Amino acid sequence: MDTTKIIEALIAASPKTKQEVADHLSGKKLLADTYPLLTIPEVAEKTGLSAASVRLAMKKKKLPFIRPTGGQRYVRHKDFLDWLQNEEVN
């Protein structure tokens, strides 16, 4: 997967300052540290749900996700934690 496309998609999905991007490109701070991403199988493993249940939560817009290159869906770690809190309450 092309790292540049992923970086551009992450910036477009949640704009960051030019300095943060410069830090990433220089190796000082990786955007992956700022935006830890989880795959559907990882979310399923962490929750004990099936991958189909995770996809259904995404389809119903309960679990936010991004598609950096239009393919595989990823969940930001912060969105995952927020979703877990909300699901426990409901």
C-alpha positions in Angstrom: 0.0 0.0 0.0 1.3 3.4 -0.9 2.2 5.3 2.3 1.8 8.7 0.6 -1.8 7.9 -0.3 -2.5 6.8 3.3 -1.0 9.9 4.7 -3.0 12.1 2.3 -6.2 10.3 3.1 -5.6 10.6 6.9 -4.9 14.3 6.5 -8.0 14.8 4.4 -10.2 12.8 6.9 -8.9 14.8 9.9 -6.8 17.8 9.0 -3.5 18.2 10.8 -1.0 21.0 10.9 1.8 21.2 8.4 4.2 20.8 11.2 2.8 17.4 12.2 3.0 16.2 8.6 6.6 17.6 8.4 7.4 15.7 11.7 6.0 12.5 10.2 8.0 12.9 7.0 11.2 13.6 8.9 10.6 10.6 11.1 10.3 12.6 14.3 6.7 11.5 14.9 4.8 9.1 12.9 1.2 9.8 12.0 0.5 6.2 13.0 1.2 7.3 16.6 -1.3 10.1 16.1 -3.8 7.9 14.3 -3.5 4.3 15.5 -5.8 2.3 13.1 -7.6 -1.0 13.7 -8.8 -3.4 11.1 -12.1 -5.2 11.2 -10.5 -8.5 12.4 -8.7 -6.5 15.2 -11.9 -4.8 16.3 -13.7 -8.2 16.3 -10.9 -9.8 18.3 -10.8 -7.0 20.9 -14.6 -7.1 21.4 -15.4 -10.8 21.0 -17.8 -9.9 18.2 -17.8 -11.5 14.8 -16.3 -9.6 11.8 -19.9 -9.5 10.4 -21.2 -7.8 13.5 -18.4 -5.2 13.3 -19.3 -4.6 9.6 -22.9 -4.2 10.5 -22.1 -1.6 13.2 -20.2 0.2 10.5 -23.0 -0.1 8.0 -25.5 1.3 10.6 -23.0 4.2 11.2 -22.6 3.2 14.8 -18.9 2.6 14.4 -17.0 5.3 12.5 -14.4 4.1 10.0 -12.2 5.4 7.2 -11.1 4.0 3.9 -7.8 5.7 3.1 -7.5 4.2 -0.4 -11.1 3.3 -1.0 -10.5 -0.4 0.0 -10.2 -1.8 3.4 -11.9 -0.1 6.3 -10.0 1.1 9.3 -11.2 2.3 12.7 -9.3 5.0 14.6 -8.4 3.8 18.1 -10.1 6.8 19.6 -13.3 6.1 17.7 -13.1 2.5 18.8 -12.9 3.5 22.5 -15.7 6.0 22.1 -17.9 3.3 20.4 -17.2 0.9 23.2 -18.2 3.4 25.9 -21.4 4.2 24.0 -22.3 0.6 23.4 -21.9 -0.3 27.1 -24.3 2.5 28.0 -27.0 1.5 25.4 
